[in-house]
Amino acid sequence: MANEPTHLRKAPIVEAMIAFDFVATPDKLDGLRDSFLKQIESDYPNQSPIARAEVNFTPGGSTGTTTVVGSRCVSRDGKSVCTISGNSFLCSRLQPYENWEKLRSEFRRLWETFNELETLKVTKAAVRYINKIFIPVGSEIFDYVYTYPKLAPGLPDALYSSFVRLEIIIPDPQGTLIVTEGVLAPEKPGFVAIALDHDLQFPINEQTEDVWNLLARARQLKNQYFFASISSELLKEYI
């Protein structure tokens, strides 16, 4: 689609995320995380652990252990979230989404605060946007969303639920686009709610010149892929 807008005033975004995977030894990770949580506590006071449960089954019964593997921190207004889980660092913005510049700025501020504790090697960068789209009941989905399962001729056409996950190679810069789509619970009378989730992931290696420039390129691509995924009529609702 030509002349796509760079910003949608009524974007259907329910969550936007930027994430890094990084290298840190397990014996240092807990200390780094605890120090970071103290530094951001004034801005992100609602902090909760992320735990992993493991259950072992034996002839004599079962045993279980729970291990804290990360933390989820929510800002005072409840709209920004910072998550460290294992060797992943993520910052997200919930509704109402404002703009890319604010999301990127907050991610960079938090990451640099974390990275100042110990210089960390980034191994992957990701940009992910989850959109909620409403389609009129009884309409043809392909009139609005261009990537979706098509029922074979002869099958009943009353689609009750669906879930789609596609992994697509991004040629330049080298990466992967993960497209996830699915029907959501009814919310708006007369409309079907559909999740449109685009997750762009890029490995970081010796050939990566600047990870921040890479994120800027990822932002351009996520716009390109979103506009390519929906019809002109649907796009008009968000301008």
N, C-alpha and C positions, 0 to 999 in steps of 0.2 A: 504494500500500500504506500503510495507516494505522500510526501508532506505530512508524516505523522507528527502529532504534537509531542513535545519533549516532556510535558507535564500535564496530567489529567486532574482537573479540579475536583472531580467526583470519582476518583479511582476506586475500583472495587477491591482494593488490597485489604486483607484482614491481618496479615503479618508480613513484614519484610525483614530479612536477615542478612548479615555479613558474618563470615566465620573464617577462622584460621585453624588448621591442624599444625601442631608444633612438636618439637622433640624436647623431652625433659625426662630425666631419670626418675623412676618411681620414688626413690628415697628423698628426692628434693621436691617433688610435685606437691605434696601435702603442705609443706612449709611455705612454698610460693603462693599457693592458693589462700592459705590462712592470712598471710601478710597482705595480699591483695584485697581480701574481703574487708580487712580493717581500714584500708585506705579509702575504699569507696563507700563505707558504711553510711556516711552522712547523706550521700546522694541516692544510695540503694539500700535503705534500711531493712527491707523485707527479704531476709536471707534464709534459705532453707537447704538442707543437704539433699544430694541425689545419691540414693543407695542402690546397690546391686545385691540381689538375693540369690544364693546358690543352695540347691537342695541335693543331697547325696542319698541315693537309695541303696540299701544293703539287705541281705536276707533277714537281718535282725530288726529292720525298721528303717527309718530315715533320719537324717540330721540336716540342719540348715544353718547357714551363716549369712550375715548381712554386712556388707562392706560399703563405706562411704566412698564414692568415686568422683564426687564433684559437688558443686553448689549452684543454686539458681537464685539470682538476686533481682529484685523488682524495685523500680524507682518509686519515689514518693507518690507520684501521680498514677502509678500503676500502668503506665503506657510503654515504658522501656524495660527491657529484660537483658541481663548479662548472665551467661551461663558458662561455667567451666566444667566439662565432663570428660574425665580422662585427659587425653592430650588434645582436646578441642576447646576452642575459645570462640564464643558466639555472642553477638549483640543483636537484638531484634527490637523492632518498633511495632506495637499493636495499633489497632484503630484508635483514633483517626491518624492515618499515615500523613506525614507532612511533605517531606521531599527527600531526595537522595542525599543532598548535601548535609542535612542534619543527621541522617542516619550514619553516613560515612564519618562525619566529624566526631560523633559520639563513640563510634567503634574505634576510631584511631586514638582518641583520648584514653579510652579504657585500655586498649591494647598497649599503648606506650607506658601507661602506669604499671601494667603487669610486666612488661618486658624490661622495665628499668630495674626490677628486682633481680633479674638475671637474663642476660641476652639469650634469646631462644631462636632456634632455627625453625622457620616456617616451611612446612612441607606441602601444604595445600591451601588454596584460597577458594571460597565459595560465596556466591550471591544467590539468595533464594527469595522468591516472592510467591505468596499464596493469595489467590484472588477468589472471591465468591461472586458467581455470575448467576443472574436470574433469567430463566427462559420461560416464556408463556406456556402454560399447560396446553398440550395438544399440538404444539408447533413442531416443526422439524428441527431437531437439534443442529443439523448441519447448515441450517440457515443462519446460525449464530456462532457456533464453535466448529472449527474445521478439522480438528483432530479428535475423533471420538469413535467408539466401536459402531460398526454398521451391521445391522441384523441381516441374516441371509434371507432371501426371498422364501416365503412359505412358513416362516416363523411368526408367532403372534407378535404384533408390533407395540404392545403395551409394556414398555421397559420399566421394570419396578426399581431396579438398583443396578449399579455398575461400578467397576473399579478398573482403572487402566494405569499401567506403569510402563513407560518407554524409556530406554537409554539410547541417546543419540550422540554420535561423535561430533564435537565441535572442531572444525579443521584449523581455525586460526583466530585466536591462540588455541593451542591444543588443549582440549578439555572434553567434558561430558555434560550434556544437557539431560537431566532426568525430568521427564514430564509425568506428573501424576494427576489423574482426573477421577472424579467420582461424584455420584449423586449424594447430596446431603439431606438431612432431615427437613421435612416441610417447615417453612418459616414464613413465607409471604403468600397470602391467598391468591390463587390463580397463577402461581409461578412455581417452577421447579428450580431448586438451588443446586448449582454445580460448582465443585471446587476445581480450580485450574491452578496447578502448582508447578512452577518452573524453578528447578534447582540447577544452577550452573557451577560446575566444579572444575578447578584447574590445578594440576600438579605444579609445585614450585621446584625448580632445579637450577643448575648452574647457568642455564641459558636464559633464565628469567631476569630481565634487566631491572625492573622496579615493580614490586608487588602492588604499590598504590596505583601505578599506571595500569596494571593488569585489572585491578578492581574497576577502574574507570571504563576500561574496555568491556568488562563484564556487564556493567550497567547499560552500556549502549546495546549490547547483544540481548539483554533481557527485555529491553523495550522492543527491539526488532522482532524477537520471537513472540512476544505478547501480541503485538499488532498483527503479525502474520497468522495468529491463532483464532482471531475473532473477525466477525463481519464489520463492514463499514457502518451498518445500521446500529449494531450493538455499541460500537466505539462512540457514536454520537451521544449516547447516554452518559458517558463519563467525561466529556469535554467541558 
